[in-house]
Amino acid sequence: DVGRLKSAMALERAMKHDQTLFLVPQKDITEDDPGLRGLYAIGTVCRVKQILKSQGENIRVLVTGLYRAKITEMTQLDPFLSGTVEKVAETQPNTSIIRQRALRREAVNLYTGYLENVERPAQSVLLRVMGSESCSYVADAIAQNSGIDFPQKAKLLCQLNPIRRLESVIRLLRQEVEMLKIESDIQEKTKISIDQNQRDYYLREQIKAIRDAVRC
């Protein structure tokens, strides 16, 4: 979602050139006009696929991520942010094929359980994750399509070791699944309590009606 004037102007400039943008998360989401120090080190170079104007002031943009990159130089702050970015390569995993496969399997199993506890249709994502042999892709896809907190997602974006990134995703996803179970338990207990209160209320009303009828 593009809401800031600076971002809208950057989008307009990109569409007049090669239709690519550098998307990078900011450290403090409440800061309205962050500079270089307010941005994370790593972002994503993306290509714009579609632009949709919503009923409000925001513009919704559909993009495809191309590769991770970092800012090497900020050339201007106004009227929109512009600078030089450099592609960053992932580190090569020094881990056995068997361990990589085990990590992917654990991630898929956890993500399957996660989807069973949320009202979020992501079966297509799950199928792609299940069919992937890339620890990097599995980690990124699950992080993007889950309820992992934004600061954690930003840290995952900056993690260039795919094995460590997937290990972090597994740890965070375990926490998410456990939290969902606790929330479900709380909701169930609350529902039982409300149902019991309703039954008690109806019972009291019935007793009152019977007593009124007897008096008559």
MODELLER restraints for C-alpha pairs under 7 A, 6 or more apart:
rsr = mdl.restraints
at = mdl.atoms
rsr.add(forms.Gaussian(group=physical.xy_distance, feature=features.Distance(at['CA:1:A'], at['CA:58:A']), mean=6.24, stdev=0.5))
rsr.add(forms.Gaussian(group=physical.xy_distance, feature=features.Distance(at['CA:1:A'], at['CA:59:A']), mean=5.66, stdev=0.5))
rsr.add(forms.Gaussian(group=physical.xy_distance, feature=features.Distance(at['CA:1:A'], at['CA:60:A']), mean=4.52, stdev=0.5))
rsr.add(forms.Gaussian(group=physical.xy_distance, feature=features.Distance(at['CA:1:A'], at['CA:61:A']), mean=6.21, stdev=0.5))
rsr.add(forms.Gaussian(group=physical.xy_distance, feature=features.Distance(at['CA:2:A'], at['CA:8:A']), mean=6.22, stdev=0.5))
rsr.add(forms.Gaussian(group=physical.xy_distance, feature=features.Distance(at['CA:2:A'], at['CA:58:A']), mean=5.44, stdev=0.5))
rsr.add(forms.Gaussian(group=physical.xy_distance, feature=features.Distance(at['CA:2:A'], at['CA:59:A']), mean=4.95, stdev=0.5))
rsr.add(forms.Gaussian(group=physical.xy_distance, feature=features.Distance(at['CA:2:A'], at['CA:60:A']), mean=6.12, stdev=0.5))
rsr.add(forms.Gaussian(group=physical.xy_distance, feature=features.Distance(at['CA:3:A'], at['CA:57:A']), mean=6.60, stdev=0.5))
rsr.add(forms.Gaussian(group=physical.xy_distance, feature=features.Distance(at['CA:3:A'], at['CA:58:A']), mean=4.52, stdev=0.5))
rsr.add(forms.Gaussian(group=physical.xy_distance, feature=features.Distance(at['CA:3:A'], at['CA:59:A']), mean=6.44, stdev=0.5))
rsr.add(forms.Gaussian(group=physical.xy_distance, feature=features.Distance(at['CA:6:A'], at['CA:79:A']), mean=6.22, stdev=0.5))
rsr.add(forms.Gaussian(group=physical.xy_distance, feature=features.Distance(at['CA:6:A'], at['CA:80:A']), mean=4.54, stdev=0.5))
rsr.add(forms.Gaussian(group=physical.xy_distance, feature=features.Distance(at['CA:7:A'], at['CA:80:A']), mean=6.64, stdev=0.5))
rsr.add(forms.Gaussian(group=physical.xy_distance, feature=features.Distance(at['CA:9:A'], at['CA:80:A']), mean=6.29, stdev=0.5))
rsr.add(forms.Gaussian(group=physical.xy_distance, feature=features.Distance(at['CA:10:A'], at['CA:80:A']), mean=5.72, stdev=0.5))
rsr.add(forms.Gaussian(group=physical.xy_distance, feature=features.Distance(at['CA:14:A'], at['CA:20:A']), mean=5.83, stdev=0.5))
rsr.add(forms.Gaussian(group=physical.xy_distance, feature=features.Distance(at['CA:14:A'], at['CA:21:A']), mean=6.50, stdev=0.5))
rsr.add(forms.Gaussian(group=physical.xy_distance, feature=features.Distance(at['CA:19:A'], at['CA:47:A']), mean=5.76, stdev=0.5))
rsr.add(forms.Gaussian(group=physical.xy_distance, feature=features.Distance(at['CA:19:A'], at['CA:48:A']), mean=5.61, stdev=0.5))
rsr.add(forms.Gaussian(group=physical.xy_distance, feature=features.Distance(at['CA:20:A'], at['CA:45:A']), mean=6.83, stdev=0.5))
rsr.add(forms.Gaussian(group=physical.xy_distance, feature=features.Distance(at['CA:20:A'], at['CA:46:A']), mean=5.47, stdev=0.5))
rsr.add(forms.Gaussian(group=physical.xy_distance, feature=features.Distance(at['CA:20:A'], at['CA:47:A']), mean=4.36, stdev=0.5))
rsr.add(forms.Gaussian(group=physical.xy_distance, feature=features.Distance(at['CA:20:A'], at['CA:48:A']), mean=6.08, stdev=0.5))
rsr.add(forms.Gaussian(group=physical.xy_distance, feature=features.Distance(at['CA:21:A'], at['CA:45:A']), mean=5.73, stdev=0.5))
rsr.add(forms.Gaussian(group=physical.xy_distance, feature=features.Distance(at['CA:21:A'], at['CA:46:A']), mean=5.33, stdev=0.5))
rsr.add(forms.Gaussian(group=physical.xy_distance, feature=features.Distance(at['CA:21:A'], at['CA:47:A']), mean=6.38, stdev=0.5))
rsr.add(forms.Gaussian(group=physical.xy_distance, feature=features.Distance(at['CA:22:A'], at['CA:43:A']), mean=6.72, stdev=0.5))
rsr.add(forms.Gaussian(group=physical.xy_distance, feature=features.Distance(at['CA:22:A'], at['CA:44:A']), mean=5.66, stdev=0.5))
rsr.add(forms.Gaussian(group=physical.xy_distance, feature=features.Distance(at['CA:22:A'], at['CA:45:A']), mean=4.43, stdev=0.5))
rsr.add(forms.Gaussian(group=physical.xy_distance, feature=features.Distance(at['CA:22:A'], at['CA:46:A']), mean=6.21, stdev=0.5))
rsr.add(forms.Gaussian(group=physical.xy_distance, feature=features.Distance(at['CA:23:A'], at['CA:43:A']), mean=5.56, stdev=0.5))
rsr.add(forms.Gaussian(group=physical.xy_distance, feature=features.Distance(at['CA:23:A'], at['CA:44:A']), mean=5.23, stdev=0.5))
rsr.add(forms.Gaussian(group=physical.xy_distance, feature=features.Distance(at['CA:23:A'], at['CA:45:A']), mean=6.24, stdev=0.5))
rsr.add(forms.Gaussian(group=physical.xy_distance, feature=features.Distance(at['CA:24:A'], at['CA:39:A']), mean=6.80, stdev=0.5))
rsr.add(forms.Gaussian(group=physical.xy_distance, feature=features.Distance(at['CA:24:A'], at['CA:40:A']), mean=6.65, stdev=0.5))
rsr.add(forms.Gaussian(group=physical.xy_distance, feature=features.Distance(at['CA:24:A'], at['CA:42:A']), mean=6.64, stdev=0.5))
rsr.add(forms.Gaussian(group=physical.xy_distance, feature=features.Distance(at['CA:24:A'], at['CA:43:A']), mean=4.07, stdev=0.5))
rsr.add(forms.Gaussian(group=physical.xy_distance, feature=features.Distance(at['CA:24:A'], at['CA:44:A']), mean=6.31, stdev=0.5))
rsr.add(forms.Gaussian(group=physical.xy_distance, feature=features.Distance(at['CA:25:A'], at['CA:39:A']), mean=6.08, stdev=0.5))
rsr.add(forms.Gaussian(group=physical.xy_distance, feature=features.Distance(at['CA:25:A'], at['CA:40:A']), mean=5.92, stdev=0.5))
rsr.add(forms.Gaussian(group=physical.xy_distance, feature=features.Distance(at['CA:25:A'], at['CA:43:A']), mean=6.79, stdev=0.5))
rsr.add(forms.Gaussian(group=physical.xy_distance, feature=features.Distance(at['CA:25:A'], at['CA:154:A']), mean=6.57, stdev=0.5))
rsr.add(forms.Gaussian(group=physical.xy_distance, feature=features.Distance(at['CA:26:A'], at['CA:38:A']), mean=5.68, stdev=0.5))
rsr.add(forms.Gaussian(group=physical.xy_distance, feature=features.Distance(at['CA:26:A'], at['CA:39:A']), mean=4.23, stdev=0.5))
rsr.add(forms.Gaussian(group=physical.xy_distance, feature=features.Distance(at['CA:26:A'], at['CA:40:A']), mean=5.81, stdev=0.5))
rsr.add(forms.Gaussian(group=physical.xy_distance, feature=features.Distance(at['CA:27:A'], at['CA:38:A']), mean=5.56, stdev=0.5))
rsr.add(forms.Gaussian(group=physical.xy_distance, feature=features.Distance(at['CA:27:A'], at['CA:39:A']), mean=5.59, stdev=0.5))
rsr.add(forms.Gaussian(group=physical.xy_distance, feature=features.Distance(at['CA:27:A'], at['CA:40:A']), mean=6.18, stdev=0.5))
rsr.add(forms.Gaussian(group=physical.xy_distance, feature=features.Distance(at['CA:28:A'], at['CA:38:A']), mean=6.93, stdev=0.5))
rsr.add(forms.Gaussian(group=physical.xy_distance, feature=features.Distance(at['CA:41:A'], at['CA:70:A']), mean=5.90, stdev=0.5))
rsr.add(forms.Gaussian(group=physical.xy_distance, feature=features.Distance(at['CA:41:A'], at['CA:158:A']), mean=6.95, stdev=0.5))
rsr.add(forms.Gaussian(group=physical.xy_distance, feature=features.Distance(at['CA:42:A'], at['CA:68:A']), mean=6.69, stdev=0.5))
rsr.add(forms.Gaussian(group=physical.xy_distance, feature=features.Distance(at['CA:42:A'], at['CA:69:A']), mean=5.74, stdev=0.5))
rsr.add(forms.Gaussian(group=physical.xy_distance, feature=features.Distance(at['CA:42:A'], at['CA:70:A']), mean=4.82, stdev=0.5))
rsr.add(forms.Gaussian(group=physical.xy_distance, feature=features.Distance(at['CA:42:A'], at['CA:157:A']), mean=6.66, stdev=0.5))
rsr.add(forms.Gaussian(group=physical.xy_distance, feature=features.Distance(at['CA:42:A'], at['CA:158:A']), mean=5.26, stdev=0.5))
rsr.add(forms.Gaussian(group=physical.xy_distance, feature=features.Distance(at['CA:43:A'], at['CA:68:A']), mean=5.74, stdev=0.5))
rsr.add(forms.Gaussian(group=physical.xy_distance, feature=features.Distance(at['CA:43:A'], at['CA:69:A']), mean=5.49, stdev=0.5))
rsr.add(forms.Gaussian(group=physical.xy_distance, feature=features.Distance(at['CA:43:A'], at['CA:70:A']), mean=6.11, stdev=0.5))
rsr.add(forms.Gaussian(group=physical.xy_distance, feature=features.Distance(at['CA:44:A'], at['CA:65:A']), mean=6.31, stdev=0.5))
rsr.add(forms.Gaussian(group=physical.xy_distance, feature=features.Distance(at['CA:44:A'], at['CA:67:A']), mean=5.71, stdev=0.5))
rsr.add(forms.Gaussian(group=physical.xy_distance, feature=features.Distance(at['CA:44:A'], at['CA:68:A']), mean=4.53, stdev=0.5))
rsr.add(forms.Gaussian(group=physical.xy_distance, feature=features.Distance(at['CA:44:A'], at['CA:69:A']), mean=5.66, stdev=0.5))
rsr.add(forms.Gaussian(group=physical.xy_distance, feature=features.Distance(at['CA:45:A'], at['CA:65:A']), mean=6.11, stdev=0.5))
rsr.add(forms.Gaussian(group=physical.xy_distance, feature=features.Distance(at['CA:45:A'], at['CA:66:A']), mean=5.59, stdev=0.5))
rsr.add(forms.Gaussian(group=physical.xy_distance, feature=features.Distance(at['CA:45:A'], at['CA:67:A']), mean=5.58, stdev=0.5))
rsr.add(forms.Gaussian(group=physical.xy_distance, feature=features.Distance(at['CA:45:A'], at['CA:68:A']), mean=6.29, stdev=0.5))
rsr.add(forms.Gaussian(group=physical.xy_distance, feature=features.Distance(at['CA:45:A'], at['CA:69:A']), mean=6.48, stdev=0.5))
rsr.add(forms.Gaussian(group=physical.xy_distance, feature=features.Distance(at['CA:46:A'], at['CA:63:A']), mean=5.98, stdev=0.5))
rsr.add(forms.Gaussian(group=physical.xy_distance, feature=features.Distance(at['CA:46:A'], at['CA:64:A']), mean=5.33, stdev=0.5))
rsr.add(forms.Gaussian(group=physical.xy_distance, feature=features.Distance(at['CA:46:A'], at['CA:65:A']), mean=4.35, stdev=0.5))
rsr.add(forms.Gaussian(group=physical.xy_distance, feature=features.Distance(at['CA:46:A'], at['CA:66:A']), mean=5.26, stdev=0.5))
rsr.add(forms.Gaussian(group=physical.xy_distance, feature=features.Distance(at['CA:47:A'], at['CA:63:A']), mean=5.45, stdev=0.5))
rsr.add(forms.Gaussian(group=physical.xy_distance, feature=features.Distance(at['CA:47:A'], at['CA:64:A']), mean=5.32, stdev=0.5))
rsr.add(forms.Gaussian(group=physical.xy_distance, feature=features.Distance(at['CA:47:A'], at['CA:65:A']), mean=6.62, stdev=0.5))
rsr.add(forms.Gaussian(group=physical.xy_distance, feature=features.Distance(at['CA:48:A'], at['CA:62:A']), mean=6.18, stdev=0.5))
rsr.add(forms.Gaussian(group=physical.xy_distance, feature=features.Distance(at['CA:48:A'], at['CA:63:A']), mean=4.45, stdev=0.5))
rsr.add(forms.Gaussian(group=physical.xy_distance, feature=features.Distance(at['CA:48:A'], at['CA:64:A']), mean=6.60, stdev=0.5))
rsr.add(forms.Gaussian(group=physical.xy_distance, feature=features.Distance(at['CA:49:A'], at['CA:62:A']), mean=5.52, stdev=0.5))
rsr.add(forms.Gaussian(group=physical.xy_distance, feature=features.Distance(at['CA:49:A'], at['CA:63:A']), mean=5.19, stdev=0.5))
rsr.add(forms.Gaussian(group=physical.xy_distance, feature=features.Distance(at['CA:49:A'], at['CA:64:A']), mean=6.86, stdev=0.5))
rsr.add(forms.Gaussian(group=physical.xy_distance, feature=features.Distance(at['CA:50:A'], at['CA:61:A']), mean=5.87, stdev=0.5))
rsr.add(forms.Gaussian(group=physical.xy_distance, feature=features.Distance(at['CA:50:A'], at['CA:62:A']), mean=5.01, stdev=0.5))
rsr.add(forms.Gaussian(group=physical.xy_distance, feature=features.Distance(at['CA:50:A'], at['CA:63:A']), mean=6.98, stdev=0.5))
rsr.add(forms.Gaussian(group=physical.xy_distance, feature=features.Distance(at['CA:51:A'], at['CA:60:A']), mean=5.95, stdev=0.5))
rsr.add(forms.Gaussian(group=physical.xy_distance, feature=features.Distance(at['CA:51:A'], at['CA:61:A']), mean=4.60, stdev=0.5))
rsr.add(forms.Gaussian(group=physical.xy_distance, feature=features.Distance(at['CA:51:A'], at['CA:62:A']), mean=6.31, stdev=0.5))
rsr.add(forms.Gaussian(group=physical.xy_distance, feature=features.Distance(at['CA:52:A'], at['CA:59:A']), mean=5.99, stdev=0.5))
rsr.add(forms.Gaussian(group=physical.xy_distance, feature=features.Distance(at['CA:52:A'], at['CA:60:A']), mean=4.99, stdev=0.5))
rsr.add(forms.Gaussian(group=physical.xy_distance, feature=features.Distance(at['CA:52:A'], at['CA:61:A']), mean=6.15, stdev=0.5))
rsr.add(forms.Gaussian(group=physical.xy_distance, feature=features.Distance(at['CA:53:A'], at['CA:59:A']), mean=4.69, stdev=0.5))
rsr.add(forms.Gaussian(group=physical.xy_distance, feature=features.Distance(at['CA:53:A'], at['CA:60:A']), mean=6.00, stdev=0.5))
rsr.add(forms.Gaussian(group=physical.xy_distance, feature=features.Distance(at['CA:54:A'], at['CA:60:A']), mean=6.76, stdev=0.5))
rsr.add(forms.Gaussian(group=physical.xy_distance, feature=features.Distance(at['CA:67:A'], at['CA:87:A']), mean=6.89, stdev=0.5))
rsr.add(forms.Gaussian(group=physical.xy_distance, feature=features.Distance(at['CA:68:A'], at['CA:87:A']), mean=5.98, stdev=0.5))
rsr.add(forms.Gaussian(group=physical.xy_distance, feature=features.Distance(at['CA:68:A'], at['CA:88:A']), mean=5.77, stdev=0.5))
rsr.add(forms.Gaussian(group=physical.xy_distance, feature=features.Distance(at['CA:69:A'], at['CA:85:A']), mean=6.19, stdev=0.5))
rsr.add(forms.Gaussian(group=physical.xy_distance, feature=features.Distance(at['CA:69:A'], at['CA:86:A']), mean=5.26, stdev=0.5))
rsr.add(forms.Gaussian(group=physical.xy_distance, feature=features.Distance(at['CA:69:A'], at['CA:87:A']), mean=4.18, stdev=0.5))
rsr.add(forms.Gaussian(group=physical.xy_distance, feature=features.Distance(at['CA:69:A'], at['CA:88:A']), mean=5.01, stdev=0.5))
rsr.add(forms.Gaussian(group=physical.xy_distance, feature=features.Distance(at['CA:70:A'], at['CA:85:A']), mean=5.36, stdev=0.5))
rsr.add(forms.Gaussian(group=physical.xy_distance, feature=features.Distance(at['CA:70:A'], at['CA:86:A']), mean=5.41, stdev=0.5))
rsr.add(forms.Gaussian(group=physical.xy_distance, feature=features.Distance(at['CA:70:A'], at['CA:87:A']), mean=6.56, stdev=0.5))
rsr.add(forms.Gaussian(group=physical.xy_distance, feature=features.Distance(at['CA:70:A'], at['CA:88:A']), mean=6.76, stdev=0.5))
rsr.add(forms.Gaussian(group=physical.xy_distance, feature=features.Distance(at['CA:71:A'], at['CA:83:A']), mean=6.94, stdev=0.5))
rsr.add(forms.Gaussian(group=physical.xy_distance, feature=features.Distance(at['CA:71:A'], at['CA:84:A']), mean=5.91, stdev=0.5))
rsr.add(forms.Gaussian(group=physical.xy_distance, feature=features.Distance(at['CA:71:A'], at['CA:85:A']), mean=4.37, stdev=0.5))
rsr.add(forms.Gaussian(group=physical.xy_distance, feature=features.Distance(at['CA:71:A'], at['CA:86:A']), mean=6.42, stdev=0.5))
rsr.add(forms.Gaussian(group=physical.xy_distance, feature=features.Distance(at['CA:72:A'], at['CA:84:A']), mean=5.62, stdev=0.5))
rsr.add(forms.Gaussian(group=physical.xy_distance, feature=features.Distance(at['CA:72:A'], at['CA:85:A']), mean=5.47, stdev=0.5))
rsr.add(forms.Gaussian(group=physical.xy_distance, feature=features.Distance(at['CA:72:A'], at['CA:86:A']), mean=6.52, stdev=0.5))
rsr.add(forms.Gaussian(group=physical.xy_distance, feature=features.Distance(at['CA:73:A'], at['CA:83:A']), mean=5.45, stdev=0.5))
rsr.add(forms.Gaussian(group=physical.xy_distance, feature=features.Distance(at['CA:73:A'], at['CA:84:A']), mean=5.10, stdev=0.5))
rsr.add(forms.Gaussian(group=physical.xy_distance, feature=features.Distance(at['CA:74:A'], at['CA:82:A']), mean=6.18, stdev=0.5))
rsr.add(forms.Gaussian(group=physical.xy_distance, feature=features.Distance(at['CA:74:A'], at['CA:83:A']), mean=4.18, stdev=0.5))
rsr.add(forms.Gaussian(group=physical.xy_distance, feature=features.Distance(at['CA:74:A'], at['CA:84:A']), mean=6.45, stdev=0.5))
rsr.add(forms.Gaussian(group=physical.xy_distance, feature=features.Distance(at['CA:75:A'], at['CA:82:A']), mean=5.71, stdev=0.5))
rsr.add(forms.Gaussian(group=physical.xy_distance, feature=features.Distance(at['CA:75:A'], at['CA:83:A']), mean=4.65, stdev=0.5))
rsr.add(forms.Gaussian(group=physical.xy_distance, feature=features.Distance(at['CA:76:A'], at['CA:82:A']), mean=5.23, stdev=0.5))
rsr.add(forms.Gaussian(group=physical.xy_distance, feature=features.Distance(at['CA:76:A'], at['CA:83:A']), mean=6.62, stdev=0.5))
rsr.add(forms.Gaussian(group=physical.xy_distance, feature=features.Distance(at['CA:90:A'], at['CA:160:A']), mean=4.68, stdev=0.5))
rsr.add(forms.Gaussian(group=physical.xy_distance, feature=features.Distance(at['CA:90:A'], at['CA:161:A']), mean=5.91, stdev=0.5))
rsr.add(forms.Gaussian(group=physical.xy_distance, feature=features.Distance(at['CA:91:A'], at['CA:160:A']), mean=5.92, stdev=0.5))
rsr.add(forms.Gaussian(group=physical.xy_distance, feature=features.Distance(at['CA:91:A'], at['CA:161:A']), mean=5.13, stdev=0.5))
rsr.add(forms.Gaussian(group=physical.xy_distance, feature=features.Distance(at['CA:93:A'], at['CA:161:A']), mean=6.70, stdev=0.5))
rsr.add(forms.Gaussian(group=physical.xy_distance, feature=features.Distance(at['CA:93:A'], at['CA:162:A']), mean=6.77, stdev=0.5))
rsr.add(forms.Gaussian(group=physical.xy_distance, feature=features.Distance(at['CA:93:A'], at['CA:163:A']), mean=6.31, stdev=0.5))
rsr.add(forms.Gaussian(group=physical.xy_distance, feature=features.Distance(at['CA:100:A'], at['CA:135:A']), mean=6.84, stdev=0.5))
rsr.add(forms.Gaussian(group=physical.xy_distance, feature=features.Distance(at['CA:104:A'], at['CA:135:A']), mean=6.34, stdev=0.5))
rsr.add(forms.Gaussian(group=physical.xy_distance, feature=features.Distance(at['CA:104:A'], at['CA:138:A']), mean=6.98, stdev=0.5))
rsr.add(forms.Gaussian(group=physical.xy_distance, feature=features.Distance(at['CA:107:A'], at['CA:170:A']), mean=5.63, stdev=0.5))
rsr.add(forms.Gaussian(group=physical.xy_distance, feature=features.Distance(at['CA:108:A'], at['CA:129:A']), mean=6.98, stdev=0.5))
rsr.add(forms.Gaussian(group=physical.xy_distance, feature=features.Distance(at['CA:108:A'], at['CA:130:A']), mean=6.35, stdev=0.5))
rsr.add(forms.Gaussian(group=physical.xy_distance, feature=features.Distance(at['CA:110:A'], at['CA:173:A']), mean=6.79, stdev=0.5))
rsr.add(forms.Gaussian(group=physical.xy_distance, feature=features.Distance(at['CA:110:A'], at['CA:174:A']), mean=6.88, stdev=0.5))
rsr.add(forms.Gaussian(group=physical.xy_distance, feature=features.Distance(at['CA:114:A'], at['CA:177:A']), mean=5.49, stdev=0.5))
rsr.add(forms.Gaussian(group=physical.xy_distance, feature=features.Distance(at['CA:117:A'], at['CA:180:A']), mean=6.64, stdev=0.5))
rsr.add(forms.Gaussian(group=physical.xy_distance, feature=features.Distance(at['CA:129:A'], at['CA:138:A']), mean=5.44, stdev=0.5))
rsr.add(forms.Gaussian(group=physical.xy_distance, feature=features.Distance(at['CA:132:A'], at['CA:138:A']), mean=6.87, stdev=0.5))
rsr.add(forms.Gaussian(group=physical.xy_distance, feature=features.Distance(at['CA:135:A'], at['CA:162:A']), mean=5.92, stdev=0.5))
rsr.add(forms.Gaussian(group=physical.xy_distance, feature=features.Distance(at['CA:135:A'], at['CA:163:A']), mean=6.44, stdev=0.5))
rsr.add(forms.Gaussian(group=physical.xy_distance, feature=features.Distance(at['CA:135:A'], at['CA:166:A']), mean=6.37, stdev=0.5))
rsr.add(forms.Gaussian(group=physical.xy_distance, feature=features.Distance(at['CA:136:A'], at['CA:162:A']), mean=4.72, stdev=0.5))
rsr.add(forms.Gaussian(group=physical.xy_distance, feature=features.Distance(at['CA:139:A'], at['CA:165:A']), mean=6.34, stdev=0.5))
rsr.add(forms.Gaussian(group=physical.xy_distance, feature=features.Distance(at['CA:139:A'], at['CA:166:A']), mean=4.76, stdev=0.5))
rsr.add(forms.Gaussian(group=physical.xy_distance, feature=features.Distance(at['CA:139:A'], at['CA:169:A']), mean=6.13, stdev=0.5))
rsr.add(forms.Gaussian(group=physical.xy_distance, feature=features.Distance(at['CA:143:A'], at['CA:153:A']), mean=6.37, stdev=0.5))
rsr.add(forms.Gaussian(group=physical.xy_distance, feature=features.Distance(at['CA:143:A'], at['CA:169:A']), mean=6.57, stdev=0.5))
rsr.add(forms.Gaussian(group=physical.xy_distance, feature=features.Distance(at['CA:148:A'], at['CA:172:A']), mean=6.84, stdev=0.5))
rsr.add(forms.Gaussian(group=physical.xy_distance, feature=features.Distance(at['CA:156:A'], at['CA:165:A']), mean=6.00, stdev=0.5))
rsr.add(forms.Gaussian(group=physical.xy_distance, feature=features.Distance(at['CA:159:A'], at['CA:165:A']), mean=5.92, stdev=0.5))
